[in-house]
Amino acid sequence: MKVRSNMVQKHTSAADRRSQVPTQLNPCKASVFAEALGRLGGDEELLRELAAILVDDVPPLVQGVQSAIQAGDFGEAHRDAHALKGLVVTFDERGCGLMISELMTALKENNSQEIHRLCHSCIEAVENLRLNCKRLLD
């Protein structure tokens, strides 16, 4: 039940953000998210809602991945990375989802060298995507 409560809370947060943004994307913002918008059948409202969820949910997941890796708990890091991938695949800016998949593979294989190499790149890509989503909502 706790998960469901969080999901409802995130949905409300996204709905609140959605009501604060213009009804149409300006051309600059639309071009950044053209592929994502295409995957969503042109539904700009849904794009903004998913962007709001991503903006809210990325920081704790990134922190979870980093903390678990530092603790050597690759199973927990894999779970958080999987959730992170689920957030970004709609947007998949510059192959972000693919990079997370590679990190997940390294985590499954307990490949410390690859984990540390990929972690920084993944987090940087996810943070860039988060900033672009945040701009979409401004």
C-alpha positions in Angstrom: 0.0 0.0 0.0 2.8 2.4 0.7 3.9 2.1 -3.0 0.4 2.9 -4.2 0.2 5.9 -1.9 3.5 7.2 -3.3 2.3 6.6 -6.9 -0.9 8.6 -6.1 1.2 11.4 -4.6 3.5 11.5 -7.6 0.5 11.6 -9.9 -1.0 14.5 -8.0 2.4 16.3 -8.1 2.5 15.8 -11.9 -1.0 17.0 -12.3 -0.2 20.1 -10.3 2.8 20.8 -12.5 0.9 20.1 -15.6 -1.7 22.8 -14.7 1.0 25.3 -14.3 2.5 25.0 -17.8 1.2 26.3 -21.1 -1.2 24.1 -23.0 1.1 23.9 -25.9 4.9 23.4 -26.0 6.9 26.2 -27.6 8.8 25.2 -30.7 12.2 25.0 -28.9 10.9 22.7 -26.2 9.0 20.6 -28.7 12.1 20.0 -30.8 14.0 18.7 -27.7 11.3 16.2 -27.0 10.1 15.4 -30.6 10.9 11.7 -30.4 9.3 11.3 -27.0 6.3 13.2 -28.1 6.1 10.9 -31.1 6.2 7.8 -28.8 3.3 9.3 -26.9 1.2 9.9 -29.9 1.6 13.7 -29.8 0.0 13.9 -26.3 1.8 17.0 -24.9 -0.2 16.8 -21.6 1.1 13.2 -21.0 4.6 14.3 -21.9 4.5 17.0 -19.3 3.0 14.6 -16.7 5.8 12.1 -17.3 8.4 14.8 -17.3 7.1 16.0 -13.9 7.3 12.4 -12.5 10.8 12.1 -13.8 11.9 15.4 -12.3 10.6 14.3 -8.9 11.7 10.6 -8.9 15.2 10.8 -10.4 17.1 12.3 -7.4 16.3 9.6 -4.9 16.9 6.8 -7.4 20.3 8.2 -8.4 21.2 8.5 -4.8 20.0 4.9 -4.2 22.2 3.7 -7.1 25.2 5.6 -5.9 24.8 4.5 -2.2 24.2 0.9 -3.1 27.3 0.8 -5.4 29.4 2.4 -2.7 28.2 -0.2 -0.2 28.9 -3.0 -2.6 25.2 -4.0 -2.8 25.0 -4.5 -6.5 21.6 -6.2 -6.2 20.0 -3.1 -4.7 21.9 -0.9 -7.2 20.4 -3.0 -10.0 16.9 -2.6 -8.6 17.2 1.2 -8.4 18.9 1.3 -11.9 16.0 -0.7 -13.3 13.5 1.8 -11.8 15.6 4.7 -13.2 15.6 3.1 -16.7 11.8 2.9 -16.5 11.6 6.6 -16.0 13.9 7.6 -18.8 12.9 5.2 -21.6 10.1 7.4 -22.8 12.5 10.2 -23.3 15.6 8.1 -24.0 17.6 11.2 -24.7 21.0 10.4 -26.3 20.7 6.7 -25.4 20.3 7.2 -21.7 18.2 4.0 -21.4 20.9 2.0 -23.2 23.6 3.3 -20.9 21.5 2.3 -17.9 21.0 -1.1 -19.4 24.8 -1.5 -19.7 25.2 -0.5 -16.1 22.6 -3.0 -15.1 24.5 -5.7 -17.0 27.7 -4.8 -15.2 25.8 -4.9 -11.9 24.5 -8.4 -12.6 28.0 -9.5 -13.5 29.5 -7.9 -10.4 32.0 -6.2 -12.7 33.3 -3.4 -10.4 35.5 -1.8 -13.0 32.6 -1.4 -15.5 30.2 -0.4 -12.8 32.3 2.5 -11.7 33.1 3.5 -15.3 29.4 3.4 -16.4 27.9 4.9 -13.2 29.3 8.4 -13.7 28.2 8.5 -17.4 24.7 7.2 -16.6 24.2 9.7 -13.8 25.4 12.6 -15.9 23.1 11.6 -18.8 20.1 11.2 -16.4 20.8 14.5 -14.8 20.9 16.2 -18.2 17.6 14.6 -19.1 16.2 15.7 -15.8 17.3 19.3 -16.4 15.6 19.3 -19.8 12.4 17.9 -18.3 12.5 20.6 -15.7 12.9 23.3 -18.4 9.9 21.7 -20.2 7.8 22.4 -17.0 9.1 25.9 -16.5 
